[in-house]
Amino acid sequence: MPTLSRIRLALGAGALSLATLAAPAHAADAAPKVQAYARLHADPAGSYTVDSDHSGAQFSIGHAGVGSFTGVFSKVTGTYTFDPRDPKADKADITIPVDSIATFLPLRDKHVLGDEFLDAAKFPTMHFVSTRYVPHGPRAGVLHGELTLHGVTRPVAFRVHLVGAGEVSYLPKPWGGYLSGFVATTVIDRTDFGIDAFAAGIGHKVRVRVEVEGVRNPS
């Protein structure tokens, strides 16, 4: 027959097992909930300097008549002003170094930066300067301007959407402060800018998406 100490040990082990089985449910109830992500909707009015560490541009282009290929430019610099109450004051001046391109294949990057395409040695930057902004409500509109690419300047219109704005105090400088962010999209024809190599195998239309965050300048 089992001794009294063995019975006590068995009862103790059983109680521990029951407690272990019950613990996850109680722990889940007591665990703090993850804070929800939320966009900031404070007043976006002001003049901003682009935060190049949190901004970039993407482009997509047809390939070989069978697919669509996407690459990025990792550096965006410049300034912009946005005031939903005074659209005539809205403006942007944006520069992208073309050698910040990444197509995720070094050989292709070198080719695109060569004289058959972007010719980075001769034209190291692309530059957009706005001429007017047409609002479509308080958070969106069309930004018209002049894009200089490959040494050629052409009019371009970007569809612009305000993502959010507000004070972000937990980020250290140079990233923190009063911030705003925008997404701008357009489609350009590369042949309009004199980039017409491999015209039969690579698309002429280029879909462009620019994502910009800015730090509001002191007034």
C-alpha positions in Angstrom: 0.0 0.0 0.0 1.2 3.5 -0.7 2.5 5.4 2.3 0.9 8.6 3.5 3.8 10.7 2.2 3.4 9.2 -1.3 -0.4 10.0 -1.3 0.4 13.6 -0.3 3.0 13.8 -3.1 0.6 12.5 -5.7 -2.2 14.8 -4.6 0.3 17.7 -4.7 1.4 16.8 -8.2 -2.2 16.6 -9.4 -3.1 20.0 -8.0 0.0 21.4 -9.7 -1.1 19.9 -13.0 -4.6 21.4 -12.7 -3.1 24.8 -11.9 -0.8 24.6 -14.9 -3.7 23.7 -17.2 -5.7 26.6 -15.9 -2.9 29.2 -15.9 -2.9 30.0 -19.6 -6.6 31.1 -19.5 -6.1 33.3 -16.4 -2.8 34.7 -17.8 -4.5 35.6 -21.1 -7.2 37.5 -19.3 -4.7 39.4 -17.2 -2.2 40.1 -20.1 -2.2 43.8 -21.3 -3.7 44.3 -24.7 -1.5 45.5 -27.5 -2.1 49.2 -28.2 -3.8 49.8 -31.5 -2.0 51.6 -34.3 -3.8 54.8 -35.2 -3.1 57.6 -37.7 -2.7 61.1 -36.4 -5.3 63.7 -37.6 -4.0 67.0 -36.2 -3.7 70.2 -38.2 -1.2 69.5 -41.1 -0.7 73.2 -42.0 2.9 74.3 -42.2 6.1 74.2 -44.0 8.1 70.9 -43.7 11.6 69.6 -44.4 11.5 66.0 -45.9 12.8 63.3 -43.6 14.8 61.3 -46.1 15.2 58.4 -43.7 11.4 57.8 -43.8 10.7 58.7 -47.4 11.3 57.0 -50.7 10.0 56.4 -54.2 8.9 53.3 -56.0 8.5 52.7 -59.7 6.9 49.9 -61.7 7.4 49.2 -65.4 6.3 46.5 -67.8 8.9 43.8 -68.6 9.1 41.7 -71.8 5.4 42.1 -72.4 4.6 39.5 -69.7 5.2 41.1 -66.3 5.6 44.2 -64.2 8.8 45.0 -62.4 9.3 47.2 -59.4 12.3 49.1 -58.1 12.9 51.9 -55.6 14.8 55.1 -55.0 15.8 55.2 -51.3 16.6 58.9 -51.0 14.1 61.7 -51.2 15.1 65.2 -50.1 13.4 68.6 -50.3 10.7 70.8 -48.7 6.9 71.2 -49.0 4.2 73.5 -47.7 0.6 72.3 -47.1 -2.4 74.2 -45.7 -5.9 72.9 -46.4 -7.3 76.4 -45.8 -5.0 78.1 -48.3 -4.3 75.8 -51.3 -2.6 78.7 -53.2 0.2 78.5 -50.7 0.8 74.8 -51.2 4.0 73.8 -52.9 6.7 71.2 -53.1 10.4 71.1 -54.2 11.7 67.5 -54.2 15.0 66.0 -55.3 15.9 62.4 -55.8 19.5 61.3 -56.4 19.3 58.7 -59.2 22.1 56.6 -57.8 19.9 55.8 -54.8 18.1 53.3 -57.1 17.8 49.7 -56.1 16.4 47.0 -58.5 17.8 44.2 -56.2 20.3 43.1 -58.8 23.7 45.0 -58.9 24.3 44.2 -62.5 20.9 45.7 -63.4 21.4 48.7 -61.2 24.7 49.4 -63.1 23.0 49.1 -66.4 20.1 51.4 -65.5 22.5 54.0 -64.2 24.5 53.9 -67.4 24.1 56.1 -70.5 21.4 53.9 -72.1 18.9 54.7 -69.3 19.3 57.3 -66.5 22.9 58.3 -67.4 23.7 59.2 -63.7 27.1 60.5 -64.5 25.6 63.3 -66.6 22.3 63.7 -64.8 22.8 62.8 -61.2 19.4 63.9 -59.9 15.7 64.1 -60.8 13.9 67.2 -59.6 10.2 68.1 -59.2 9.0 71.7 -58.6 5.3 72.3 -58.1 3.4 75.0 -59.9 -0.1 74.7 -58.3 -2.2 72.4 -56.1 -5.8 71.6 -56.8 -7.6 70.3 -53.6 -10.1 67.5 -53.8 -11.3 67.8 -50.2 -9.2 68.6 -47.1 -6.9 65.5 -47.4 -6.3 65.0 -51.1 -5.7 66.8 -54.4 -3.6 67.0 -57.5 -0.2 68.6 -57.4 0.9 70.0 -60.7 4.5 70.8 -61.5 7.6 70.3 -63.6 9.7 67.2 -63.5 13.3 67.2 -64.7 14.6 63.8 -65.5 17.5 62.8 -67.7 18.1 66.4 -68.5 14.5 66.9 -69.9 11.8 68.9 -68.1 8.1 68.0 -68.6 4.8 68.8 -66.8 3.6 66.1 -64.4 0.6 65.9 -62.1 0.7 63.8 -58.9 -2.4 62.6 -57.1 -1.6 63.4 -53.5 -3.2 62.0 -50.3 -2.5 63.2 -46.7 -1.7 60.1 -44.6 -1.5 61.9 -41.2 -0.1 64.7 -39.2 0.6 65.5 -35.5 3.1 65.7 -32.7 5.4 62.6 -32.5 7.4 63.3 -29.3 8.8 59.8 -28.7 11.0 59.9 -31.8 14.5 61.4 -31.2 15.8 64.2 -33.4 16.1 64.5 -36.4 13.0 62.4 -36.8 10.7 63.5 -34.1 8.6 66.6 -33.7 5.5 67.8 -35.5 5.3 65.5 -38.6 3.1 65.0 -41.6 3.1 62.3 -44.3 1.9 62.1 -47.9 1.6 59.6 -50.7 1.8 60.9 -54.2 1.3 58.8 -57.4 1.5 59.5 -61.1 2.3 57.8 -64.4 5.0 59.1 -66.8 6.2 58.0 -70.2 9.9 57.4 -70.1 10.3 58.2 -73.8 9.1 61.7 -73.1 12.3 62.2 -71.2 14.6 60.7 -73.9 14.9 57.3 -72.2 13.9 55.0 -75.0 16.4 52.1 -74.9 14.9 48.6 -75.3 11.6 50.2 -76.3 10.2 46.9 -77.6 11.1 44.9 -74.4 10.6 47.4 -71.6 7.4 49.4 -71.0 7.2 53.0 -71.9 4.7 53.9 -69.1 6.2 54.1 -65.6 4.0 54.1 -62.5 5.5 56.2 -59.8 4.6 56.2 -56.0 6.4 58.7 -53.7 6.0 58.3 -49.9 7.1 61.4 -48.0 7.4 62.2 -44.3 8.4 65.7 -43.2 9.3 67.5 -40.0 7.5 70.9 -39.6 9.8 73.8 -39.6 9.7 76.3 -36.7 7.3 79.1 -37.5 
